[in-house]
Structures are given as structure tokens and as C-alpha cells.
Amino acid sequence: MGNCQAIDAAALVIQHPSGKIERLYWPISVSEVMRTNPGHYVSLIIPLPVSGDQENQDQIKTVQFTRVKLLRPSDTLTLGHAYRLVTTQEVMKVIRAKKYAKLKRQQQAESVDENKSQLQASPEMKRSTDCEAEKKSSMENDCKVSPPHLLLVS
């Protein structure tokens, strides 16, 4: 009677996107799993440490994970770990999202740098922009309009 747990620990679990769970009792290479499941990558599920509060509240047996690490085809799946098959579309979606987030962070950093440089600008710079504004308003006053398509400046 209590020997079932020892057998389960000596197995590796592969979760398919469809929900199917496959248990293997021997190590297998990632490339072999990818060959049998074309269009999928193999990822290692890294579980979260569960606090005591969550154990009492949640009686449902679910696997929580924070990170999913994609494995190389040369890696080997080892006993006692859980793995998940991830579709190529899911991987590409995550890669695009990471690139977008990185680009957004870079743009925010550049805008912060520009704001800092504008704040550090010398008072002469501010005076020159004030002078330019005065020149522009005086030029508008000096302009005379003859025909609608011509603008003469005196």
C-alpha cells in the first residue's frame, strides 16, 4: 500500500497544451520529445514555494509556477521534474512581448535623459528661447498681407 509515491517521484511528467499528462520512467532527450511533438518546445516548470496560508485555502491540486525555462534540444529530461510542451506561437508571442517591453523601457530611459538635460540647461539657453519667442511675435506684427497667397515682410 504506500509504495505508489516512490514510483511517482521516479518519473518525469510532460504536460501537453491539450491538458494530457504523460509520465515517463526513464530520462529522455529534449530533441526526441520535440521530434514526437512537432511545432512544440519543451520547457521546465519551476514551481513556487507554497506558503501555509495558501495550502489551507486551496485544496485544489494545481501547479503554480513563476518561470518557464525553455530547454535546448541537447538537454535531457530528468526524473522527478515536471515539463511542459509549449507551442511555437506561444514562444513567439512571449518573445515579441519581451522585445516590446525592452523597447518601451529604452524609450522611457531616453525621455528621462532628455528631461534631465533640459533641466540642466544653462539660463542663457532659456534667455535665447525667450528672445526667439519675442522675435517671432514682433515678426508677426511686422508682416503685411497683400493678396491671400503672398506674405510680405518689411
Backbone bond lengths (Angstrom), bond angles and torsions (degrees), N, CA, C in turn:
res aa  C-N    CA-C-N  psi(-1)  N-CA   C-N-CA  omega(-1)  CA-C   N-CA-C  phi
1 M - - - 1.445 - - 1.516 112.70 -
2 G 1.007 153.86 -62.19 1.456 147.77 -167.40 1.506 115.28 -85.76
3 N 1.353 116.81 12.41 1.459 118.84 -176.83 1.530 114.11 -83.97
4 C 1.298 118.50 -7.76 1.468 121.13 -176.74 1.523 112.49 -64.41
5 Q 1.319 117.69 -33.30 1.463 120.48 -177.76 1.519 111.31 -66.10
6 A 1.297 118.01 -37.21 1.457 120.79 -179.86 1.522 110.80 -64.97
7 I 1.304 117.56 -35.77 1.459 121.10 179.21 1.520 110.63 -68.94
8 D 1.340 116.95 -41.39 1.462 120.43 -179.91 1.521 112.00 -64.33
9 A 1.328 118.09 -34.50 1.460 120.92 179.34 1.520 110.65 -70.10
10 A 1.323 117.10 -25.28 1.453 120.95 -179.55 1.525 111.29 -92.62
11 A 1.335 116.55 26.82 1.468 120.98 179.65 1.518 108.79 -127.18
12 L 1.318 115.34 158.47 1.465 119.93 170.74 1.514 107.18 -112.01
13 V 1.323 115.35 144.65 1.460 121.35 -174.77 1.520 108.56 -113.14
14 I 1.332 116.25 131.29 1.465 122.16 175.34 1.522 107.32 -117.53
15 Q 1.337 115.79 119.26 1.466 121.25 178.44 1.519 108.52 -96.16
16 H 1.315 116.79 125.83 1.460 122.39 177.61 1.527 109.32 -88.59
17 P 1.342 118.54 154.65 1.470 120.62 177.96 1.527 112.82 -59.21
18 S 1.317 117.37 -26.72 1.468 121.15 -179.89 1.526 112.35 -75.29
19 G 1.339 117.28 -11.23 1.455 121.10 -178.61 1.519 112.98 105.97
20 K 1.310 116.57 -11.55 1.464 121.05 179.28 1.532 109.22 -65.89
21 I 1.320 116.18 138.15 1.464 121.41 178.07 1.519 108.28 -114.51
22 E 1.308 114.64 126.67 1.463 121.36 -178.07 1.530 108.29 -113.62
23 R 1.324 117.01 128.10 1.469 121.61 178.31 1.525 108.31 -109.63
24 L 1.325 114.87 130.15 1.460 120.77 176.11 1.524 108.05 -120.44
25 Y 1.305 116.61 145.07 1.460 121.38 -175.94 1.524 111.78 -111.30
26 W 1.318 116.84 20.80 1.456 122.92 177.28 1.531 108.06 -147.22
27 P 1.327 117.21 152.40 1.471 119.57 176.96 1.526 110.20 -66.05
28 I 1.320 115.79 147.35 1.463 121.34 -179.05 1.528 108.01 -142.57
29 S 1.322 116.39 148.23 1.468 119.52 -179.54 1.530 110.16 -79.90
30 V 1.328 115.40 150.56 1.462 121.46 179.30 1.523 110.05 -62.97
31 S 1.333 116.56 -38.33 1.470 119.47 -179.11 1.527 111.38 -61.78
32 E 1.324 117.28 -35.66 1.465 120.39 178.88 1.532 110.89 -68.23
33 V 1.335 116.66 -40.68 1.469 120.49 177.85 1.528 109.75 -65.03
34 M 1.341 116.74 -40.59 1.467 120.61 179.36 1.530 111.05 -66.74
35 R 1.332 117.19 -33.74 1.465 120.51 177.65 1.527 111.43 -66.39
36 T 1.326 116.13 -38.54 1.465 119.37 -179.81 1.531 112.31 -79.36
37 N 1.334 117.61 -16.13 1.470 122.62 178.96 1.527 109.36 -128.90
38 P 1.324 118.42 75.91 1.467 120.19 -177.23 1.531 111.57 -63.47
39 G 1.336 115.15 145.35 1.461 120.68 -179.72 1.520 113.28 83.10
40 H 1.333 116.78 12.42 1.465 121.22 -178.85 1.528 110.32 -128.90
41 Y 1.327 114.67 148.84 1.456 122.22 170.77 1.520 107.24 -107.25
42 V 1.326 116.32 158.07 1.458 121.10 177.35 1.526 107.60 -105.62
43 S 1.329 115.69 132.24 1.460 119.88 179.50 1.521 109.92 -127.95
44 L 1.320 114.99 148.03 1.456 122.17 176.34 1.517 107.93 -88.44
45 I 1.318 117.32 131.21 1.465 121.68 177.61 1.522 107.52 -89.97
46 I 1.329 115.54 122.02 1.460 120.98 178.59 1.528 107.35 -103.46
47 P 1.343 118.16 107.18 1.469 120.38 -174.65 1.527 112.73 -75.09
48 L 1.340 114.52 155.24 1.466 122.04 174.66 1.520 109.17 -83.25
49 P 1.326 117.50 146.79 1.466 117.18 169.19 1.529 108.50 -70.94
50 V 1.319 117.90 129.62 1.461 122.62 -175.71 1.523 108.79 -91.20
51 S 1.345 116.80 129.85 1.465 121.01 178.24 1.524 109.74 -79.11
52 G 1.332 117.49 164.98 1.463 122.59 -178.98 1.509 112.75 -63.74
53 D 1.350 118.09 -35.11 1.465 121.75 179.72 1.520 111.24 -62.76
54 Q 1.320 116.17 -42.97 1.460 120.20 -177.94 1.520 111.34 -68.64
55 E 1.331 116.87 -33.65 1.460 119.73 179.38 1.526 110.48 -64.75
56 N 1.330 116.93 -40.13 1.464 120.68 -178.87 1.517 111.77 -71.38
57 Q 1.347 117.28 -38.55 1.461 121.30 -176.59 1.520 112.17 -75.98
58 D 1.293 117.03 -43.05 1.464 121.10 -173.98 1.526 110.10 -101.80
59 Q 1.307 116.47 107.18 1.451 120.99 176.46 1.526 110.96 -91.65
60 I 1.346 116.58 -4.82 1.458 121.57 179.82 1.524 108.40 -77.70
61 K 1.317 116.60 135.07 1.458 120.96 179.82 1.529 109.38 -84.74
62 T 1.334 116.60 95.41 1.457 121.38 176.69 1.513 108.65 -126.55
63 V 1.313 115.49 150.91 1.450 120.84 177.46 1.520 107.58 -95.69
64 Q 1.329 116.44 122.26 1.452 120.53 175.46 1.525 107.35 -100.43
65 F 1.337 116.44 139.69 1.453 118.63 176.76 1.514 109.68 -145.29
66 T 1.320 114.66 147.81 1.456 119.46 178.98 1.512 110.56 -99.83
67 R 1.300 116.08 -35.35 1.447 120.53 -174.39 1.510 110.70 -127.21
68 V 1.300 113.88 144.88 1.457 120.43 173.74 1.517 105.42 -124.38
69 K 1.312 116.72 118.99 1.463 121.51 -176.67 1.523 108.98 -102.83
70 L 1.340 115.86 119.25 1.465 119.29 176.80 1.522 109.28 -70.75
71 L 1.312 115.68 139.55 1.461 121.14 -178.82 1.521 110.44 -102.72
72 R 1.316 115.24 151.02 1.467 121.29 177.03 1.531 109.15 -79.69
73 P 1.331 116.90 153.50 1.473 118.93 178.03 1.525 113.08 -60.59
74 S 1.327 118.05 -22.81 1.464 120.54 -179.77 1.530 112.75 -81.98
75 D 1.348 118.12 -9.99 1.467 121.57 179.64 1.527 110.97 -73.77
76 T 1.324 114.95 163.58 1.462 121.44 178.35 1.525 109.38 -120.97
77 L 1.319 116.53 135.31 1.459 121.77 176.05 1.525 107.84 -77.86
78 T 1.331 115.95 129.63 1.462 120.30 -176.22 1.525 110.86 -107.73
79 L 1.307 115.03 156.78 1.462 121.55 -179.60 1.527 110.28 -67.14
80 G 1.337 115.41 145.82 1.452 120.86 177.70 1.518 114.51 91.10
81 H 1.326 118.73 -1.75 1.468 122.32 179.93 1.521 110.37 -113.21
82 A 1.336 114.62 159.17 1.466 120.83 176.47 1.523 108.41 -109.85
83 Y 1.312 116.17 137.25 1.461 122.82 -179.09 1.519 108.82 -127.08
84 R 1.307 115.34 157.75 1.468 120.22 179.65 1.514 108.95 -133.54
85 L 1.326 115.97 138.61 1.456 121.07 173.19 1.526 107.78 -85.03
86 V 1.315 116.13 129.50 1.460 122.19 -178.67 1.520 107.59 -119.32
87 T 1.335 116.68 132.83 1.463 119.79 -178.88 1.523 110.59 -71.45
88 T 1.314 115.48 157.45 1.460 121.67 178.75 1.521 110.53 -60.59
89 Q 1.328 117.38 -37.72 1.467 120.91 179.97 1.526 111.04 -62.73
90 E 1.337 117.11 -41.61 1.467 120.31 178.85 1.524 110.71 -62.99
91 V 1.328 116.71 -41.89 1.465 121.03 -179.87 1.522 110.11 -63.47
92 M 1.332 116.90 -45.24 1.466 120.20 -179.31 1.525 110.97 -64.75
93 K 1.330 117.47 -37.09 1.460 121.32 178.95 1.531 110.34 -63.04
94 V 1.323 117.06 -42.98 1.463 121.24 179.47 1.525 110.56 -66.98
95 I 1.329 117.22 -40.69 1.465 120.41 179.41 1.519 110.02 -63.12
96 R 1.343 117.04 -43.92 1.472 120.09 177.92 1.521 111.20 -62.07
97 A 1.321 117.11 -41.55 1.470 120.94 179.91 1.527 111.07 -64.09
98 K 1.340 116.67 -39.83 1.465 120.05 178.20 1.521 111.15 -65.93
99 K 1.336 117.21 -41.59 1.464 120.46 178.17 1.521 110.81 -63.29
100 Y 1.331 116.85 -41.54 1.464 121.37 179.39 1.528 110.40 -63.65
101 A 1.336 117.08 -43.63 1.467 121.07 179.52 1.524 110.75 -64.25
102 K 1.327 116.74 -39.87 1.466 120.70 178.71 1.520 110.55 -65.16
103 L 1.329 117.27 -43.44 1.461 121.80 178.57 1.523 110.54 -62.76
104 K 1.326 116.43 -41.75 1.461 120.87 179.61 1.528 110.66 -64.08
105 R 1.348 117.28 -42.16 1.471 120.77 177.62 1.521 110.97 -62.01
106 Q 1.342 117.05 -41.46 1.461 120.80 178.94 1.515 110.74 -63.69
107 Q 1.334 117.49 -42.57 1.460 120.71 179.40 1.519 110.81 -64.80
108 Q 1.321 117.56 -39.34 1.463 120.37 178.07 1.523 110.49 -65.95
109 A 1.334 117.10 -40.09 1.463 120.58 178.72 1.526 110.36 -64.14
110 E 1.340 116.74 -40.90 1.464 120.38 178.55 1.521 110.89 -64.70
111 S 1.328 118.01 -41.40 1.467 120.37 -179.71 1.527 110.65 -67.43
112 V 1.336 117.44 -35.29 1.467 120.70 176.70 1.524 109.47 -65.84
113 D 1.344 116.90 -42.37 1.462 120.68 177.95 1.521 111.09 -62.03
114 E 1.334 117.27 -41.11 1.463 120.93 179.00 1.522 110.67 -64.33
115 N 1.331 116.68 -41.82 1.464 120.41 178.72 1.522 111.04 -63.29
116 K 1.336 116.88 -40.93 1.463 120.47 178.34 1.517 110.64 -64.14
117 S 1.330 116.70 -42.69 1.466 119.49 -178.96 1.524 110.73 -66.72
118 Q 1.328 117.94 -34.34 1.464 120.40 177.62 1.518 110.68 -69.29
119 L 1.324 117.56 -36.73 1.455 120.57 178.77 1.524 111.33 -69.97
120 Q 1.325 116.55 -30.79 1.453 120.84 -179.12 1.522 112.31 -85.73
121 A 1.330 117.48 -1.79 1.468 120.87 -179.44 1.521 109.16 -61.34
122 S 1.333 115.75 146.31 1.467 120.79 -176.83 1.524 111.21 -71.47
123 P 1.352 118.04 160.16 1.461 121.43 178.50 1.527 112.14 -62.15
124 E 1.357 117.92 -28.55 1.466 120.02 177.79 1.520 110.22 -61.10
125 M 1.322 116.05 -36.68 1.465 120.61 179.42 1.523 109.41 -62.26
126 K 1.343 116.25 -42.15 1.454 119.82 179.74 1.520 110.00 -65.71
127 R 1.355 116.35 -41.36 1.458 119.85 179.66 1.517 110.83 -63.23
128 S 1.341 117.10 -39.23 1.462 119.32 -179.10 1.526 110.82 -66.19
129 T 1.329 117.68 -36.88 1.465 118.65 177.99 1.515 110.55 -69.31
130 D 1.345 117.49 -34.26 1.463 120.40 175.92 1.518 110.57 -64.59
131 C 1.349 116.25 -41.90 1.463 120.69 179.07 1.522 110.67 -63.19
132 E 1.327 116.08 -41.16 1.463 119.40 179.61 1.521 110.25 -63.15
133 A 1.319 117.17 -38.38 1.461 120.72 178.64 1.522 110.27 -65.44
134 E 1.352 116.68 -39.97 1.469 120.21 177.88 1.520 110.67 -64.65
135 K 1.340 117.30 -43.20 1.469 121.25 179.37 1.522 110.08 -60.21
136 K 1.320 115.65 -43.01 1.463 119.82 -178.10 1.528 110.43 -62.57
137 S 1.341 117.31 -44.56 1.465 119.53 -179.23 1.521 110.91 -68.09
138 S 1.343 118.19 -35.97 1.466 119.68 178.56 1.523 110.67 -69.74
139 M 1.339 117.30 -34.41 1.468 120.34 178.35 1.518 110.21 -66.73
140 E 1.320 117.01 -37.69 1.460 119.66 179.31 1.524 110.53 -64.45
141 N 1.335 116.67 -35.16 1.461 120.37 178.78 1.522 111.18 -71.26
142 D 1.352 117.81 -32.59 1.459 122.32 -177.46 1.519 112.67 -78.96
143 C 1.288 118.66 -16.88 1.462 121.47 -175.94 1.519 110.27 -74.45
144 K 1.320 114.46 139.67 1.461 120.78 176.21 1.511 107.52 -120.96
145 V 1.285 116.01 136.37 1.453 120.83 -178.20 1.510 108.35 -100.23
146 S 1.360 116.36 122.57 1.463 119.19 172.92 1.510 107.88 -98.68
147 P 1.298 121.27 -106.43 1.460 119.88 174.58 1.532 109.48 -69.78
148 P 1.305 119.10 157.83 1.457 122.20 -175.00 1.529 114.05 -59.56
149 H 1.315 118.40 -25.57 1.457 118.59 -176.86 1.522 112.81 -97.44
150 L 1.336 119.33 -4.44 1.455 121.51 179.65 1.514 110.36 -114.05
151 L 1.325 115.70 143.47 1.449 121.36 178.43 1.515 107.50 -128.83
152 L 1.325 117.47 118.49 1.454 121.76 -178.85 1.511 109.79 -104.91
153 V 1.323 116.04 138.09 1.457 121.47 178.00 1.513 107.60 -114.56
154 S 1.346 118.33 129.40 1.465 120.37 179.70 1.500 112.03 -98.95
